């Protein structure tokens, strides 16, 4: 129900009448999508209690890009991912590559992860790699190398796809996010806190052709993806929300951006 509630909020918002000043014309937009599901079983990220590698998938994991170019030529590429994190070395590697290849400055690159706990482990630093068994070490480093190469290809594809577009922005609300920091006599406990701060906004950016045909929907929510702790790869609630939206609107790219969640 939570997934469908989020999706309903996004769909209703993205197709509602936009208020004056919330629609932009004269821009260009491009979208691209790549599958990043591991090709074989590997260890997953998110829960230290896991004691074995993955056992298949519920659906594929994706990285997606939305490239935007304003009327003055300023470009921004927003990357979303069904992954647990974006470690600094991955950001640094991509930042350097897109600057050299496409003259895209650091401030023109935004990378976001859904923080799914049903994705592969992302290990990039010495402290996170030291002590791993040889086979697991090779698998982890090979996956990151493939991911870094795929990210560069993704940015290139999104920039190549730039075309005249109309942008619209609006907001909806969805109420399933719950604060999980409950105060106690000895400090905060990790448990539901209905009185704690939450952000139930669902911001939506709609991308259409100049003729009004929907091309992409970028939507966000401030609740990271920890509803599943199984041994199958899955994008969790955000993965299903994107999947349902794309199934209902063939040819449209749905991108999820995670807001504040967890800390």
Secondary structure, DSSP 8 states (H G I E B T S, - for coil): -HHHHHHHHHHHHHTS---TTSEEEEEEEEEEEEE---SS---BSS-TT--S----BSS--EEEEEEEE-TTS-EEEEEEESSS---HHHHHHHHHHHHHHH---GGGEEEEE---TTSB----SHHHHTT--HHHHHHHHHHHHHHHHHHHHHHHHHHHT-EEEEEEEEEEE-------EEEETTEEEES--TTS----EEEEEEEEETTS-EEEEEEEES--S-S--SSSB--HHHHHHHHHHHHHSTT-EEEEEE-S---
